Amino acid sequence: MKVSFKPSLNWLFVCIPLSIALEHLHVPAPVLFFSAAIAIVPIAGLIVKSTEQLAERTGDAIGGLLNATFGNAPELIIALVALRAGYFDMVRASIVGAILANLLLAMGVSFLLGGLRNHTQEYNSGATRLYSSMMLISAISLAVPSAFNRFFAPTQDAMPDSKAINLITAIILLVAYCLYLVFLLKTHPDFFKSATSDKSEPEHHAPRWSLARAIGTLIGASLLAAWVSEILVGAAQGTGEALGMSQVFIGIVFLAIVGGAAESGSAIAMARKNKLDLTVGIAMGSSIQIALFVAPVLVLASYFVAPRPLELAFSRAEVGTLFLGVLIGALVAGDGRSNWYKGYQLITVYMMFALLFYFMPAH
């Protein structure tokens, strides 16, 4: 039997027992945090893979719902654990960070590596513009509760109104996401067809899993993700204090990148195979899921698992970078053509945003 030593995501599974051992050995918080962060990555990949296996056995509508529910499960699980611990600033930052990581970092690395291999790549510009408009609407919707909280919530009389605006906003965003799924899967699936029909590269389909294996793997991986997330979030506060990082920076950079690592990896792999429509669909589609699905679900879940309801009261820096990230992503990706330098542009913007949040004083 031939043994392959080709690098694999599965190698990172060793970090799961390592993280558990480190927790019991009471090592410094940063060591435990980064070990747990690496351990989340292969678990996230397992969740994404089992979801894809289930989606292949269902219709488009159910498959789309499964991908919406479990595709961003790692981000959702980490945020729920942080909510229960009362880290509201970290949760809000992780929402913005996940959107920025997908739109700027994942898409930027995809354009960069895909462009280095394929010179110029093309994709469906119409679908990209629709994704961009949905993201802009989402950013505006998320900014409304923030604006209300900033200008009116400090007064005692406005507190009930603030809670009502957060709850109503969450419901409106969920309805918008359901209608987006209907548009994507039922009424206008042709709108999202690939811009290229190049079939020169043969497809290598992995063996299909049994239904029991797919469901069992999904449940097991989700429970494992929740367990490791407990370790990750438990070490977050100590890591911030030891390394001079705020809750906001940890949420907007580390938790966002870790939670979306599997999907980002898929987007990059598709770009290297010259399948930019899939890359853009994964990166921008995941951002839409975060804004229209994960954020409102966290608001509703906070009524049951958190010390108090989560408010979508983002800081000025978070709202500003969210708007700029959406606009820059739309501007760079809107023409339906990509190259390595466009990727570098997106990565540069992401790095500058990360630098801003690292040095931003804690409030």
MARFIKOL-971004 format. One record per atom (N, C-alpha, C): residue in three letters; z negated, y negated, x. Coordinates in pm, whole numbers, plus 32768, in hexadecimal, padded with zeros to 4 digits. Each point is the difference from the previous one (the first is absolute). Example, Ala and Ser with C-alpha at 12.3 -4.5 7.8 and 13.67 -1.06 7.14 Angstrom:
<recs>
ALA7CF482398527 ALA80007F897FA7 ALA80007F88805A SER80487F977FDD SER7FFA7F898052 SER7FB77F937FB3 
</recs>
This chain:
<recs>
MET800080788055 MET80007F887FAB MET80007F848058 LYS80597FA27FE2 LYS800C7F888052 LYS7F977F9A7FD4 VAL7FB67FCF8060 VAL7F997F9C7FE4 VAL80397F76801F SER7FF37FA57F9F SER80347F788011 SER7F8E7FA08022 PHE80177FAF8068 PHE7F9E7F9B8025 PHE80337F747FDD LYS805D7FFB7FA1 LYS80367F817FD4 LYS7F927FAF7FBC PRO7FF47F7D801F PRO7F977FAE7FC1 PRO800580097F68 SER7F8D800D7FC2 SER7FF880107F6F SER7F867FB77FCB LEU800D7FD27F84 LEU7F907FBF7FBC LEU7F8B80617FEF ASN802080807FFA ASN7F9780657FEC ASN7F9C80068073 TRP802A7FD28076 TRP7FA37FFE8071 TRP7F857FAA7FE3 LEU80137F9B7FAA LEU7F937FA37FE5 LEU7F93803B7FA6 PHE801A80777FC6 PHE7F9A803F7FAB PHE7F8180218050 VAL800D80098085 VAL7F8B801D8054 VAL7F997F907FF6 CYS802D7F897FD8 CYS7FA47F8E7FF5 CYS7FA2800B7F88 ILE801F805A7FA0 ILE7FA7800F7F8C ILE7F7B80408028 PRO80018079803D PRO7F7E8036802D PRO7FC17FAB806D LEU80547FBE8050 LEU7FCA7FA88069 LEU7FB27F8C7FC3 SER80367FC57F95 SER7FBC7F907FBE SER7F7C802C7FC1 ILE800180777FC5 ILE7F8580347FC2 ILE7F968018806C ALA802B80378072 ALA7FA28018806E ALA7FCA7F7D8038 LEU80597F9D8010 LEU7FD67F7F8036 LEU7F9D7FBB7FA5 GLU801380117F7B GLU7FA27FC27FA1 GLU7F7380398013 HIS7FF880838013 HIS7F7D80408011 HIS7FC37FE38089 LEU80557FDC8061 LEU7FCE7FE08085 LEU7FD77F6D800D HIS80197FB27F94 HIS7FDA7F727FFB HIS803D7FB28075 VAL808080118015 VAL80477FB78069 VAL80117F6E7FD4 PRO80267FA6805B PRO80187F747FD8 PRO80647FF67F8D ALA7FEA7F9E7FA9 ALA80537FF17F87 ALA80967FF5801C PRO802C7FB48066 PRO80917FF68017 PRO804180888021 VAL7FBA8055804C VAL803680858022 VAL801280527F81 LEU7F9C7FFF7FAA LEU8006804B7F82 LEU806B7FC77FA5 PHE800B7F7C7FF9 PHE80617FBF7FA7 PHE808F80268025 PHE80217FF58081 PHE808B801B8029 PHE802080957FFB SER7F9C80558016 SER801680907FF2 SER802080227F6E ALA7FB17FC77FA3 ALA801880197F71 ALA80857FC37FD3 ALA80247F8C8039 ALA807F7FC07FDD ALA807680598026 ILE7FFA803B8077 ILE806B805B802B ILE8001807D7FA9 ALA7F8A802F7FD7 ALA7FF880797FAD ALA803E7FEC7F77 ILE7FFD7F857FCE ILE80397FE37F7B ILE809880108001 VAL80407FE48073 VAL80937FFE8007 VAL803F80867FD9 PRO7FDA8072803B PRO803E807F7FD6 PRO7FDB80277F71 ILE7F897FD97FD2 ILE7FDA801C7F75 ILE805C7FB47FA1 ALA801C7F828022 ALA805D7FB07FAF ALA808A80407FFD GLY802C80328074 GLY808280458005 GLY8002807A7FA7 LEU7F91804A7FFA LEU7FF680767FAB LEU80057FDB7F6C ILE7FC07F927FDB ILE80037FD17F76 ILE808E7FDB7FD7 VAL80447FB48059 VAL808A7FD77FE2 VAL805C807A7FF3 LYS7FF28062805B LYS805680767FFD LYS7FE980547F84 SER7F8180177FDA SER7FE480507F89 SER802E7FB97F82 THR7FF87F7B7FFF THR80317FB47F8D THR8097800E7FF2 GLU80477FFB8071 GLU809180117FFD GLU8024808C7FCE GLN7FB480658028 GLN801A80887FD2 GLN7FED800C7F69 LEU7F977FBF7FCB LEU7FEA80037F6F LEU806E7FB37FB7 ALA80287F8D8038 ALA80657FAE7FBF ALA808780487FF6 GLU801D805A805E GLU807D804B7FFB GLU8004805F7F88 ARG7F8C80277FCC ARG7FFA80607F91 ARG7FFA7FBD7F78 THR7FFA7F7D7FFE THR7FF37FB77F82 THR807B7FAB7FE9 GLY80057FBF7F8D GLY806B7FA17FE5 GLY7FE87F80804E ASP80627FA67FFB ASP7FF57F838049 ASP7F877FAE7FD4 ALA7FE87FFB7F7E ALA7F937FAC7FCD ALA7F7980308033 ILE7FE680837FF2 ILE7F808037802F ILE7FF97FFA8098 GLY8070801A8042 GLY80027FF78092 GLY7FE17F73802F GLY80367F9D7FBB GLY7FE27F758022 GLY7F6E7FDE7FEA LEU7FC780347F95 LEU7F737FE87FE3 LEU7FA78043806A LEU8026807A8029 LEU7FB380458068 LEU80047FB28084 ASN80767FCF8022 ASN800C7FB3807C ASN7FB17F7E7FF8 ALA7FFE7FC27F89 ALA7FB37F857FEE ALA7F6C801B800D THR7FD480707FC8 THR7F71801F7FFD THR7FCE80308087 PHE804C80598041 PHE7FCF8040807A PHE80427FCC807F GLY80717FBC7FF5 GLY80427FCD8078 GLY7FA97F9E804C ASN7FB37FB17FB5 ASN7FA37FA2803E ASN7F70802F7FF3 ALA7FEE80827FED ALA7F7880377FF1 ALA7FA67FE38077 PRO8030800A807D PRO7FA67FE18070 PRO7FC77F727FF8 GLU80597F9C7FE6 GLU7FCF7F767FF3 GLU7F9B7FF57F8E LEU802180437F90 LEU7FA97FF87F8A LEU7F788040801B ILE800180738041 ILE7F828047801C ILE7FA97FAF8060 ILE803D7FCC806B ILE7FB37FAE8060 ILE7FC47F867FBB ALA80527FBE7FAA ALA7FD17F887FBB ALA7F9080227F9C LEU800A80727FBC LEU7F9680277FA2 LEU7F7C801A8048 VAL800780418074 VAL7F878018804F VAL7FC47F7C802D ALA80567FA2802D ALA7FCF7F7C802A ALA7FC77FB27F8A LEU803C80107F8A LEU7FCB7FBF7F87 LEU7F7480307FE2 ARG7FED80848005 ARG7F7E80397FE2 ARG7F967FCF8062 ALA802B7FE6807D ALA7FA37FCC8065 ALA7FEA7F697FF3 GLY804C7FC07FA6 GLY7FF07F707FEA GLY804B7FA88061 TYR806480368047 TYR804E7FB0805F TYR80777FC07FB8 PHE7FE57F9B7FAE PHE80687FC67FAC PHE80677FB18053 ASP7FD27FB78066 ASP805F7FB78055 ASP806080608045 MET7FCC8073802D MET805280638044 MET8068803B7FA0 VAL7FD980197F84 VAL805C80397F9E VAL806F7F9E7FDF ARG7FDA7F827FE7 ARG80687F9B7FE3 ARG805F7FF08076 ALA7FC980008079 ALA80537FF28077 ALA805D80788010 SER7FCF80787FDD SER80548078800E SER80767FFE7FA0 ILE7FEF7FC07F8A ILE806F7FF37FA1 ILE806E7FAA803C VAL7FDA7F898031 VAL80627FA7803F VAL80398040807E GLY7FA8803F8050 GLY802C803E807C GLY806480707FEB ALA7FEC80517F97 ALA805D806E7FE4 ALA808B7FCA7FDD ILE80037F947FB2 ILE80817FC37FDC ILE80467FC9807C LEU7FB57FB88054 LEU803A7FC68079 LEU802B806D8063 ALA7FB0806A800C ALA8021806C805C ALA808280457FD8 ASN801580107F7E ASN807C803E7FD1 ASN80797FA48010 LEU7FF07F827FD3 LEU80717FA37FFF LEU80287FD3808C LEU7F9E7FEE8058 LEU801D7FC78084 LEU7FFC80678070 LEU7F93804D8009 LEU7FF1805C8070 LEU8057807C7FF0 ALA7FF080487F8E ALA804D807C7FEC ALA80967FE47FFC MET80267F997FB3 MET808F7FE17FF5 MET80347FC98085 GLY7FAB7FB48047 GLY80297FC98080 GLY8018806D8068 VAL7FA2805E800B VAL8011806F805F VAL807980557FD9 SER801580137F7E SER8073804D7FD0 SER80837FBD8027 PHE800A7F7D7FE7 PHE80797FB68025 PHE801580048098 LEU7F927FF2804B LEU800B7FFD8092 LEU803280858037 LEU7FBE806E7FDC LEU802780838036 LEU808580307FC6 GLY80177FE47F7F GLY808180257FC4 GLY80727FB1803C GLY7FE87F7E801D GLY80687FAC803B GLY80208025808F LEU7F9B802B804B LEU8019802B808A LEU8057807C8005 ARG7FF680557F9A ARG804E807C7FFD ARG80877FED7FBC ASN80097FA97F9A ASN80797FF87FAC ASN80447F788001 HIS7FD77FA48055 HIS803B7F7B800F HIS7FEA7FAC7F81 THR8054800F7F99 THR7FEF7FB77F82 THR7FF880657F8E GLN7FA07FED7FA7 GLN7FEC805C7F90 GLN800B7FB47F7C GLU803580447F9A GLU80127FC17F7D GLU7FB080487F95 TYR7FDA7FB47F99 TYR7FB680397F90 TYR801B7FAC7F84 ASN7FCA802A7F8F ASN801B7FC17F7E ASN7FB87F7A7FF6 SER804A7F93800E SER7FC27F7B7FFF SER7FCE7FDA7F75 GLY804480317F97 GLY7FD47FE27F77 GLY7F7680387FE3 ALA7FEA807D8028 ALA7F7D803E7FEC ALA7F967FB88052 THR80257FD6807A THR7FA17FB98056 THR7FD67F7C7FC2 ARG805F7FB87FC4 ARG7FDE7F817FBF ARG7FA580177F88 LEU8015806F7FB8 LEU7FA7801E7F8F LEU7F7380208032 TYR7FF780528069 TYR7F7D801B803C TYR7FBC7F7D8028 SER804D7FA6803D SER7FC77F838031 SER7FCE7FAA7F8D SER804D7FF77F93 SER7FD47FB07F8E SER7F83803B7FC1 MET7FF780867FFB MET7F8780407FCB MET7F887FE08058 MET80147FFF8084 MET7F927FE1805A MET7FD47F6E7FF2 LEU805F7FA57FEC LEU7FDD7F737FF0 LEU7FB07FEB7F7F ILE802C80427F94 ILE7FB77FF87F81 ILE7F73803A8011 SER7FF6806D804A SER7F7E803F8019 SER7FA47FA1804E ALA80397FBF8066 ALA7FB07FA28051 ALA7FCD7F8C7FAB ILE80567FCD7FA7 ILE7FD77F937FA7 ILE7F9180307FA3 SER800F80797FC9 SER7F9C80377FA4 SER7F7A80138046 LEU80018032807D LEU7F8480148049 LEU7FBF7F7C8027 ALA80507F958009 ALA7FC97F7D8027 ALA7FBC7FB87F8D VAL802280237F83 VAL7FC67FBB7F8D VAL7F68800E7FF9 PRO7FC9807B8006 PRO7F6C800A8000 PRO7FC17FB98078 SER804580038073 SER7FCB7FBD8078 SER7FF57F6A7FE9 ALA80687FC67FC4 ALA7FFF7F707FE5 ALA7F917FDD7F9D PHE7FF0804F7F98 PHE7F987FE57F9D PHE7F758008803F ASN7FEA806A8050 ASN7F7D80128040 ASN7FE17F8C805F ARG80657FCF8046 ARG7FE87F978062 ARG7FDC7F7C7FBC PHE80427FE17F90 PHE7FEE7F7A7FC5 PHE7F997FFB7F8F PHE7FEA80727FBA PHE7FAB7FFA7F8A PHE7F87805E8005 ALA800D80728047 ALA7F9680657FFB ALA7F787FD18034 PRO7FF97F9F805E PRO7F7B7FD5802D PRO7FA87FCC7F8F THR803B7FD07F93 THR7FAF7FD37F8F THR7FD5807A7FAE GLN7F877FFE7FCF GLN7FC780737FB9 GLN804E801F7F81 ASP80317F977FBC ASP804680157F80 ASP8083804B8012 ALA803A7FF98077 ALA8084803D8016 ALA7FF880938028 MET7F888034801B MET7FF280898030 MET803A80677F9F PRO7FE07FFA7F7C PRO803C80627FA3 PRO80997FF67FFE ASP80357F858007 ASP80927FEE8001 ASP803D803C807D SER7FBC7FF48071 SER80318038807E SER800C80987FF6 LYS7F9B80407FC8 LYS800480917FF0 LYS806F80297FA0 ALA80127FB27F96 ALA806A801F7F9E ALA808A7FF4803F ILE80147F978052 ILE80827FEC8042 ILE801F8074805D ASN7F9C802F804C ASN80158071805A ASN8027807D7FB3 LEU7FB9801B7F93 LEU801B80787FB1 LEU80897FFA7FBE ILE80217F8C7FC4 ILE80827FF17FBC ILE807280078065 THR7FEC7FC28076 THR80658007806A THR801B80908029 ALA7F95804F800E ALA800F808E8026 ALA8052804C7F98 ILE7FE47FE67F80 ILE804A80457F94 ILE80937FD68000 ILE80197F7D8010 ILE808B7FCE8002 ILE804E803E8074 LEU7FC1800B8074 LEU8043803B8075 LEU801F80937FE9 LEU7FA5804A7FC0 LEU8019808D7FE3 LEU807480107F9D VAL80057FA97F9B VAL806F80057FA0 VAL80847FE28047 ALA7FFD7F9B8059 ALA80797FDF804D ALA802D80758055 TYR7FA0804B8037 TYR802580738053 TYR803C80707FAB CYS7FC980187F8A CYS803780667FA7 CYS80907FDE7FD9 LEU80197F817FE1 LEU80887FD67FDD LEU805D80098079 TYR7FCC7FE58076 TYR804E800E807B TYR802B80928013 LEU7FA6805E7FE4 LEU8022808E8009 LEU806D80267F9B VAL7FF57FCA7F87 VAL8066801A7F99 VAL80887FCD802F PHE80027F878037 PHE807D7FC58032 PHE803980528072 LEU7FA8802A805B LEU802A80498078 LEU8033808C7FE0 LEU7FBD80447FA3 LEU801A808F7FEB LEU8054801E7F84 LYS7FFB7FA77F9D LYS8041801F7F80 LYS80797FAA7FE1 THR7FEC7F7C7FFA THR806B7FAA7FCC THR80677FD78069 HIS7FD47FEC807E HIS805C7FCD8066 HIS7FF4804A8086 PRO7FFF80858000 PRO7FF780468082 PRO807B7FE88057 ASP80737FE27FC2 ASP807A7FE6804C ASP7FF47F838055 PHE7FA67FA47FD8 PHE7FF07F838049 PHE7FC98017808C PHE7FC080748016 PHE7FBE801D807F PHE804D80648055 LYS808080187FDE LYS8050805E804D LYS80177FCE808E SER80118060805A SER80137FDD808D SER80807FB18014 ALA7FFA7FA1805D ALA80767FAE801E ALA8066804D8052 THR7FD5806B8041 THR805C80508052 THR8002808E7FCB SER806E80438013 SER800D808B7FD3 SER8023805A8075 ASP7FCA7FDE8075 ASP801C804D807A ASP7FB180827FFD LYS8047806F8003 LYS7FBF80837FFD LYS801D804E8080 SER80197FB6806A SER80238042807D SER7F8A804C803C GLU7F887FD17FE3 GLU7F8980408038 GLU7FD0806C7FA2 PRO7FFD807D802A PRO7FD6806B7FA6 PRO7F6D7FF57FDD GLU7FE080277F85 GLU7F767FFE7FD2 GLU7FBC80838022 HIS7F857FF9802C HIS7FB18076801C HIS7F8780007FA3 HIS800C804B7F94 HIS7F9580017F9D HIS7F9580658028 ALA7F847FD27FFC ALA7F91805A801C ALA7FEE80607F8B PRO7FC980758019 PRO7FEA80607F93 PRO7FA77FC47F94 ARG8023801F7F85 ARG7FB27FCA7F90 ARG7F7C804B7FF4 TRP7F957FB47FEB TRP7F7D803C7FEE TRP7FF480397F73 SER7FA4805F7FF1 SER7FE0802F7F78 SER7FB27F937FB8 LEU800080057F7B LEU7FBA7F9B7FB0 LEU7F6B8000801F ALA7FC7807A800D ALA7F70800B801D ALA7FE07FC18088 ARG805780188063 ARG7FE77FC78084 ARG80097F687FFE ALA80627FCA7FB7 ALA80117F6F7FFB ALA7F887FBD7FBD ILE7FD480387F8D ILE7F8E7FC67FB9 ILE7F8080108052 GLY7FEB80788037 GLY7F8880198051 GLY7FFA7FA6807A THR80737FEE8043 THR80047FAA8076 THR7FE37F707FDB LEU80387FD17F8F LEU7FEA7F767FD5 LEU7F6D7FE67FE1 ILE7FC2805D7FB6 ILE7F727FF07FDE ILE7FA98008807D GLY801C80648055 GLY7FB280118079 GLY800C7F89805E ALA807C7FCE8012 ALA80167F8E8059 ALA7FBE7F817FC9 SER80037FEF7F7C SER7FC07F8A7FC3 SER7F6980048015 LEU7FC380767FEE LEU7F70800D8016 LEU7FDD7FEA8093 LEU805580358058 LEU7FE97FEE8090 LEU800D7F6D8026 ALA80637FBC7FC3 ALA80127F71801B ALA7F857FB17FD3 ALA7FC780257F8B ALA7F887FBC7FD0 ALA7F8B8015805F TRP7FF4807A8035 TRP7F928020805C TRP800C7FB08082 VAL80778002803B VAL80147FB7807E VAL7FF87F697FEA SER802A7FD27F88 SER7FF77F727FE0 SER7F6F7FD27FFD GLU7FA680587FD3 GLU7F717FE08002 GLU7FD37FE3808F ILE802C8053805F ILE7FDE7FEB808D ILE803D7F7E8034 LEU80807FEA7FDC LEU80497F8A802F LEU7FBC7F807FD0 VAL7FE77FF87F7E VAL7FC57F887FC6 VAL7F707FEE802F GLY7FB880708010 GLY7F777FF88030 GLY7FF57FC4808A ALA806680158053 ALA7FFF7FCA8088 ALA80427F77800A ALA803A7FCF7F92 ALA804D7F838005 ALA7FA97F888021 GLN7F8B7FF67FC0 GLN7FA97F8D8017 GLN7FD27FF98091 GLY7FD380738035 GLY7FD38004808B GLY80707FE48062 THR8079802D7FDF THR80747FE88056 THR80207F6B8006 GLY7FFB7FC07F8C GLY80197F707FFB GLY7F9D7FB28053 GLU7F8180257FF5 GLU7F987FBA804C GLU800F80198096 ALA8022807B8026 ALA800C8022808E ALA807A7FC18042 LEU806E7FF57FB6 LEU807E7FCF803A LEU80207F707FD7 GLY7FA67FC27FB6 GLY80187F757FD7 GLY806C7FF47F97 MET800C80637FA9 MET80667FFF7F97 MET7FBD7FEC7F78 SER803E7FB07FAB SER7FCC7FEA7F7A SER802B80727FA4 GLN7FBE800A7F8C GLN802A80607F9A GLN80917FE87FD9 VAL80267F817FF8 VAL80897FDD7FD8 VAL806580378064 PHE7FE67FEE8082 PHE805E80318065 PHE800A80987FFD ILE7F8E80447FF4 ILE800280937FF9 ILE8051802F7F88 GLY7FEC7FBD7F8D GLY804A80277F87 GLY80947FE18009 ILE80207F888034 ILE808B7FD37FFA ILE80588041806A VAL7FC28033806C VAL804E803F806B VAL7FE580968006 PHE7F8780288023 PHE7FE5808D801B PHE800B80587F84 LEU7FB87FDC7F95 LEU800380567F89 LEU808A80047FC1 ALA80467F8F8003 ALA80877FFB7FC6 ALA80628058804D ILE7FFB7FFA8085 ILE805B80508052 ILE7FE080957FF4 VAL7F7D80218005 VAL7FD7808C7FF7 VAL8026803C7F79 GLY7FE27FB87F93 GLY801E80347F7B GLY809480167FE6 GLY80557FAB803B GLY8090800C7FE8 GLY804D80408070 ALA7FB98040805E ALA804180378077 ALA806A80687FDE ALA7FE180597FA0 ALA805F806C7FE0 ALA80807FC97FC4 GLU7FF37FA47F9F GLU80787FC77FC2 GLU804E7FAA8062 SER7FBA7FB78056 SER80457FB18066 SER804E8059805F GLY7FC480728024 GLY804680608055 GLY807E80357FBF SER7FFA80197F7D SER8077802E7FB6 SER806C7F968001 ALA7FD97F817FEB ALA80627F937FFF ALA80457FF48088 ILE7FB3800B806C ILE80397FF68087 ILE805D8075801C ALA7FD880797FD6 ALA805380768017 ALA80867FF37FB7 MET7FFE7FCB7F85 MET807C7FEE7FB4 MET805C7F998041 ALA7FC57F97803A ALA80517F9A8043 ALA8047803B8079 ARG7FBC8056804B ARG803D803E8076 ARG8071805F7FD8 LYS7FFB80337F83 LYS806B80577FCE LYS806E7FB07FB9 ASN7FF77F7A800A ASN80627FA67FC3 ASN7FFE80077F67 LYS7F8C80147FC8 LYS7FEE80027F6E LYS7FAA7F8A7FD8 LEU803B7F89800D LEU7FB37F857FEC LEU7FD77FE97F70 ASP804C80367FA0 ASP7FD77FEF7F74 ASP7F7A80447FE6 LEU7FEC8075803D LEU7F8080447FF4 LEU7F927FB28048 THR80207FCB8074 THR7F9F7FB1804C THR7FCF7F887FAF VAL805F7FB37FCC VAL7FDD7F897FB3 VAL7FB880287F7E GLY802D806C7FC2 GLY7FBF802F7F86 GLY7F6F80278018 ILE7FE680448071 ILE7F7780298021 ILE7FA97F868020 ALA80317FA98057 ALA7FAF7F8E802E ALA7FE67F9C7F90 MET806A7FD57FBB MET7FEE7F9C7F96 MET7FC580407F82 GLY8029807D7FE3 GLY7FC980457F8A GLY7F6B8016800E SER7FD280218079 SER7F7280148018 SER7FB37F7D7FF0 SER803C7F92802B SER7FC07F7D7FEF SER7FF07FDE7F6D ILE8066801F7FB1 ILE7FF87FE77F70 ILE7F9480577FC1 GLN7FF6807E802D GLN7F9780597FCD GLN7F757FC9801E ILE7FEE7FCB8079 ILE7F7E7FC78025 ILE7FDC7F8C7FA5 ALA80607FA47FEC ALA7FE57F877FB2 ALA7FF1801B7F6B LEU805780557FC9 LEU800280157F6F LEU7FB280797FD0 PHE7FDE805B805C PHE7FBA807A7FD8 PHE7F77800C8041 VAL7FFB7FFE8085 VAL7F8280158046 VAL7F9D7F8E7FE6 ALA802D7F83800C ALA7FA57F8E7FEC ALA7FC080007F75 PRO804E800B7F93 PRO7FC080037F7C PRO7FA8807A7FE8 VAL802880748037 VAL7FAC80787FF2 VAL7F797FEB8044 LEU80007FBD8074 LEU7F827FE38044 LEU7FA87FA27FAE VAL803F7F9E7FBF VAL7FB37FA57FAA VAL7FBE804D7F8E LEU804D80567FBD LEU7FC8804E7F91 LEU7F9880648030 ALA801980408072 ALA7FA380648035 ALA7F7D7FC1802D SER80067F81802A SER7F877FBF8032 SER7F947FF37F95 TYR802980017F81 TYR7F9E7FF97F93 TYR7FA9807F7FFB PHE8031806B803F PHE7FB980807FF9 PHE7FC2802B8086 VAL803D7FD78070 VAL7FD180348082 VAL7FC07F98805A ALA80167F807FE5 ALA7FD27F97805B ALA7F807FBE7FCC PRO7FB77FBC8059 PRO7F887FB87FD5 PRO801E7F947F98 ARG80787FC58009 ARG802B7F9E7F9C ARG809980067FF7 PRO803D7FC87F97 PRO809280067FF4 PRO80477FB98074 LEU806E803B802C LEU80527FC38069 LEU804E7F8C7FC6 GLU7FFA7F8D8044 GLU804F7F8C7FD7 GLU80747FEE8061 LEU80747FE17FC9 LEU80777FE98053 LEU7FFE7F728036 ALA7F917FDE8042 ALA7FEB7F798035 ALA80217FFF8094 PHE80807FFC801F PHE802D8001808B PHE7FEA7F778041 SER7FEB80018083 SER7FEF7F828049 SER80857FB7800B ARG7FF87F818029 ARG807C7FB38014 ARG805A80438067 ALA7FC48032806D ALA805080418069 ALA8044807D7FCB GLU7FBA804E7FAD GLU803B807A7FC8 GLU80727FE17FA1 VAL7FEA7F9E7FA7 VAL806B7FD97FA2 VAL80767FC6804C GLY7FE47FAA8063 GLY806C7FC1804D GLY80548066804C THR7FBE805D8046 THR804B8064804C THR804B80607FA3 LEU7FC6801D7F8A LEU804580567FA0 LEU80827FC07FD3 PHE7FFB7F807FDA PHE80797FBA7FD4 PHE80667FF88072 LEU7FD27FD98077 LEU805C7FF48071 LEU803C80878024 GLY7FAE806B7FFD GLY803280868020 GLY806B802D7F9E VAL7FEA7FE87F7E VAL806380267F9A VAL80807FB08012 LEU7FF37F7E8017 LEU80777FAB800E LEU804F8024807F ILE7FBA8016806F ILE80458023807E ILE8041808A7FF5 GLY7FB880607FC4 GLY803A80857FEC GLY807F7FF97FAC ALA7FFB7FB17F94 ALA80767FF17FA8 ALA80737FBB8049 LEU7FDF7F9B8050 LEU80677FB58048 LEU804680568068 VAL7FB2804C804D VAL80388051806C VAL804E80787FC8 ALA7FCC803D7F95 ALA803E807C7FCE ALA80647FEB7F8F GLY800E7F857FD0 GLY804C7FE97F85 GLY809580118007 ASP803D80018079 ASP809380048008 ASP8039808D8005 GLY7FA980678003 GLY803280897FFE GLY802F80348086 ARG7FE47FB9806C ARG8027802C8087 ARG7F897FEC805D SER7FEA80618059 SER7F907FF3805E SER802D8020808E ASN7FB27FCF805F ASN8016801E808D ASN7F787FFA8046 TRP7FFF80228081 TRP7F80800A8046 TRP7FB87F7A800A TYR804D7F908006 TYR7FBE7F7F8010 TYR7FBB7FD37F80 LYS803780257F8E LYS7FBB7FE37F82 LYS7F7980497FFC GLY800080798034 GLY7F82804B8007 GLY7F9A7FB98057 TYR802D7FCE8072 TYR7FA67FB88059 TYR7FC97F827FBD GLN80547FBB7FB1 GLN7FD27F887FB9 GLN7F8D80227FA1 LEU800F806C7FB4 LEU7F9880277FA0 LEU7F7E80278049 ILE800D804B806E ILE7F8A8029804C ILE7FB87F868039 THR804D7F9E8030 THR7FC57F868037 THR7FAB7FB87F98 VAL80347FF27F88 VAL7FB47FBD7F95 VAL7F80804D7FE1 TYR800A80857FFC TYR7F8980517FE3 TYR7F977FED806E MET80297FFF807D MET7FA37FF0806F MET7FBC7F777FFB MET80497F9A7FD9 MET7FC47F7B7FF5 MET7F9A7FFA7F8F PHE801D80437F90 PHE7F9F80067F93 PHE7F81804A802B ALA801280708048 ALA7F8C804C8030 ALA7FAC7FAB805E LEU80427FB28056 LEU7FB97FA7805C LEU7FB07F977FB4 LEU803B7FCA7F95 LEU7FBC7F9D7FAD LEU7F7D80397FC8 PHE800880797FC8 PHE7F88803A7FC0 PHE7F99802E8066 TYR802B8021807A TYR7FA080298066 TYR7FA77F898028 PHE803D7F8B8010 PHE7FB57F8B802E PHE7FC97FAB7F8E MET802380227F84 MET7FCE7FB27F8E MET7F6980147FF2 PRO7FB37F947FF9 PRO7F6D800F7FF4 PRO7FDB80487F80 ALA7F9880548008 ALA7FCD80447F89 ALA7FBF7F997FA6 HIS801380137F7A HIS7FC77FA07FA3 HIS7F9980457FA8 
</recs>
